[in-house]
Amino acid sequence: LARDFHNSSVHLLLRAILTAVLSFTFLVAALATDFWYQIDASGLEELTNYTGSLKSHRGLWRTCQFNRTCISMLNPFKSKTANMTTSHLHGAFVVLLPLSLIIIVFGGMAGVLSIFTQAFCLLLCTGVLYLLGALTTLLGVSIYIAYSAALFKEVASFQGRKNLMEDLNIRFGWSLAFAWVSIGTELLTGLAFILMAKMVGRKRRWDNFI
């Protein structure tokens, strides 16, 4: 029984470490890159007589033109005439996504301590932190998607064109995909640590019974 417990705990521990590293890596990559939202407005070149590239990509912090420099992205809804609910979307995801990174960093530190101490409370706390991180990342990503949709509607209304979508090729980029991968690995890490806590608790009850 002790050998089976040891083998199971080692396998679970290795999986938890792997998913924890992946969750951190993918989230950092998502936050640090500028391919959350990509816009190809080549269809407007004939209408605008613009000779430069009308392709751009956006991250959380800045907007970039292809083969050109990037500029800091300001909240376009910070105006007296803007809808206040929509205005808060930008600030919400800018806060939530870095916060999720902070949460999993603390989860990682708690995880290292729990691995060495095999303490039930620390293992459980680590699992909860990673689940909380996954929830926070999910909220941030969902708000970003809602914000991007609101931004497009705002731009379309400024242009006075309801068929603007016909001239634009808009898609979410690989930075957002990285964030989704991080959500999944954060969830798996949290569940793994909670399962390890359950196994440690069961083993201690068995040892006390013997």
C-alpha positions as CSV (number, residue, x, y, z in Angstrom):
1,L,0.0,0.0,0.0
2,A,2.8,2.4,0.9
3,R,4.6,1.6,-2.4
4,D,1.4,2.2,-4.4
5,F,0.8,5.5,-2.6
6,H,4.4,6.6,-3.3
7,N,4.2,5.7,-7.0
8,S,0.8,7.5,-7.4
9,S,2.0,10.6,-5.6
10,V,5.2,10.8,-7.6
11,H,3.3,10.6,-10.9
12,L,0.7,13.1,-9.8
13,L,3.5,15.4,-8.5
14,L,5.3,15.3,-11.9
15,R,2.1,16.1,-13.7
16,A,1.4,19.0,-11.4
17,I,4.9,20.5,-11.8
18,L,4.6,20.2,-15.6
19,T,1.2,21.9,-15.8
20,A,2.3,24.6,-13.3
21,V,5.3,25.4,-15.4
22,L,3.2,25.5,-18.6
23,S,0.5,27.7,-17.0
24,F,3.1,30.2,-15.9
25,T,5.0,30.2,-19.2
26,F,1.9,30.5,-21.5
27,L,0.4,33.3,-19.3
28,V,3.6,35.3,-19.3
29,A,3.9,34.8,-23.1
30,A,0.3,35.9,-23.6
31,L,0.8,39.1,-21.5
32,A,4.1,40.0,-23.0
33,T,3.1,39.6,-26.7
34,D,1.0,41.8,-28.9
35,F,-1.1,39.4,-31.0
36,W,-4.3,39.3,-29.0
37,Y,-6.3,40.9,-31.8
38,Q,-5.3,41.2,-35.5
39,I,-6.9,43.5,-38.1
40,D,-6.4,43.4,-41.8
41,A,-8.0,46.4,-43.5
42,S,-6.5,45.8,-46.9
43,G,-10.0,46.0,-48.3
44,L,-10.1,49.7,-47.5
45,E,-7.0,50.5,-49.5
46,E,-8.9,51.4,-52.6
47,L,-11.4,53.5,-50.7
48,T,-8.8,55.4,-48.8
49,N,-6.1,55.6,-51.4
50,Y,-3.6,54.8,-48.7
51,T,-0.4,53.3,-49.9
52,G,0.9,51.9,-46.6
53,S,0.0,48.7,-44.9
54,L,-3.4,48.7,-43.3
55,K,-2.7,45.6,-41.2
56,S,-2.2,45.9,-37.4
57,H,-2.2,43.8,-34.3
58,R,-2.9,44.6,-30.7
59,G,-1.9,43.4,-27.3
60,L,-3.0,44.4,-23.9
61,W,-0.8,47.4,-23.7
62,R,-0.1,48.6,-27.2
63,T,-1.1,48.6,-30.8
64,C,1.3,47.8,-33.6
65,Q,1.4,48.3,-37.3
66,F,3.0,45.4,-39.3
67,N,6.7,46.3,-40.0
68,R,6.3,49.5,-38.0
69,T,6.7,50.8,-34.5
70,C,4.2,50.2,-31.7
71,I,2.3,52.8,-29.7
72,S,0.9,52.6,-26.2
73,M,-2.8,51.6,-26.3
74,L,-5.0,54.1,-24.5
75,N,-8.6,53.4,-23.5
76,P,-10.6,54.7,-26.4
77,F,-13.7,54.9,-24.2
78,K,-12.3,57.5,-21.8
79,S,-14.5,60.3,-22.9
80,K,-17.5,62.0,-21.4
81,T,-19.8,60.7,-24.2
82,A,-18.7,57.1,-23.9
83,N,-20.8,54.5,-22.2
84,M,-19.4,54.1,-18.7
85,T,-20.1,50.4,-18.5
86,T,-18.1,49.8,-21.7
87,S,-15.4,52.2,-20.4
88,H,-14.7,49.9,-17.5
89,L,-14.0,46.9,-19.6
90,H,-10.6,48.1,-20.6
91,G,-9.6,48.7,-17.0
92,A,-11.0,45.4,-15.9
93,F,-9.0,43.1,-18.1
94,V,-5.8,45.1,-17.6
95,V,-6.2,44.5,-13.9
96,L,-7.5,40.9,-13.9
97,L,-4.9,39.3,-16.3
98,P,-1.8,40.5,-14.4
99,L,-3.6,39.7,-11.2
100,S,-4.0,36.1,-12.3
101,L,-0.2,35.9,-12.9
102,I,0.4,37.2,-9.4
103,I,-2.0,34.6,-8.0
104,I,-0.3,31.6,-9.8
105,V,3.2,33.0,-8.7
106,F,2.0,32.8,-5.1
107,G,0.5,29.4,-5.9
108,G,3.8,28.2,-7.2
109,M,5.6,29.3,-4.1
110,A,3.0,27.6,-1.9
111,G,3.4,24.5,-4.2
112,V,7.1,24.3,-3.7
113,L,6.7,24.5,0.1
114,S,3.9,21.9,0.1
115,I,5.9,19.5,-2.0
116,F,8.8,19.5,0.5
117,T,6.6,19.5,3.6
118,Q,3.7,17.3,2.3
119,A,1.4,19.4,4.5
120,F,-2.3,18.9,3.8
121,C,-3.2,22.6,4.3
122,L,-0.4,23.8,2.0
123,L,-1.3,21.4,-0.8
124,L,-5.0,22.3,-0.5
125,C,-4.1,26.0,-0.5
126,T,-2.0,25.6,-3.6
127,G,-4.8,23.9,-5.4
128,V,-7.2,26.6,-4.5
129,L,-4.8,29.3,-5.6
130,Y,-4.4,27.8,-9.0
131,L,-8.2,27.3,-9.4
132,L,-8.6,31.0,-8.4
133,G,-5.9,31.9,-10.9
134,A,-7.7,30.0,-13.7
135,L,-11.0,31.7,-12.8
136,T,-9.3,35.2,-12.8
137,T,-7.6,34.5,-16.2
138,L,-10.9,33.3,-17.6
139,L,-12.7,36.4,-16.4
140,G,-10.0,38.6,-17.9
141,V,-10.0,36.8,-21.3
142,S,-13.8,36.9,-21.4
143,I,-13.8,40.7,-20.7
144,Y,-11.2,41.2,-23.3
145,I,-13.3,39.5,-25.9
146,A,-16.3,41.6,-24.9
147,Y,-14.2,44.7,-25.0
148,S,-12.9,43.9,-28.5
149,A,-16.5,43.5,-29.8
150,A,-17.5,46.8,-28.2
151,L,-14.4,48.5,-29.7
152,F,-15.4,47.3,-33.2
153,K,-18.9,48.6,-32.8
154,E,-17.6,51.9,-31.6
155,V,-15.3,52.2,-34.6
156,A,-18.1,51.2,-37.0
157,S,-20.4,53.9,-35.5
158,F,-17.7,56.5,-35.9
159,Q,-17.2,55.5,-39.5
160,G,-21.0,55.5,-40.0
161,R,-20.8,52.2,-41.8
162,K,-22.8,49.2,-40.8
163,N,-21.1,47.0,-43.4
164,L,-17.6,47.7,-42.2
165,M,-17.0,44.0,-41.5
166,E,-17.0,43.3,-45.2
167,D,-13.9,45.4,-45.6
168,L,-12.0,44.1,-42.5
169,N,-10.5,40.8,-41.7
170,I,-10.6,40.7,-37.9
171,R,-9.5,37.7,-35.8
172,F,-8.1,36.9,-32.4
173,G,-4.4,36.0,-32.4
174,W,-2.1,33.4,-30.9
175,S,-1.5,35.5,-27.8
176,L,-5.2,34.9,-26.8
177,A,-4.7,31.2,-27.6
178,F,-1.8,31.1,-25.2
179,A,-4.1,32.6,-22.5
180,W,-6.6,29.9,-23.1
181,V,-3.9,27.2,-22.8
182,S,-2.8,28.8,-19.5
183,I,-6.4,28.6,-18.2
184,G,-6.5,24.9,-18.9
185,T,-3.2,24.1,-17.3
186,E,-4.0,26.3,-14.3
187,L,-7.1,24.3,-13.8
188,L,-5.3,20.9,-14.2
189,T,-2.6,22.1,-11.7
190,G,-5.2,23.1,-9.1
191,L,-7.0,19.8,-9.4
192,A,-3.7,17.9,-9.1
193,F,-2.7,19.7,-5.9
194,I,-6.2,19.2,-4.4
195,L,-6.0,15.5,-5.3
196,M,-2.5,15.3,-3.7
197,A,-3.9,16.9,-0.5
198,K,-6.7,14.3,-0.5
199,M,-4.1,11.5,-0.9
200,V,-2.0,12.9,2.0
201,G,-5.0,13.2,4.2
202,R,-6.1,9.6,3.5
203,K,-2.6,8.3,4.1
204,R,-2.3,10.1,7.5
205,R,-5.7,8.7,8.6
206,W,-4.5,5.2,7.5
207,D,-1.3,5.6,9.5
208,N,-3.2,6.7,12.6
209,F,-5.5,3.8,12.2
210,I,-2.6,1.4,12.1
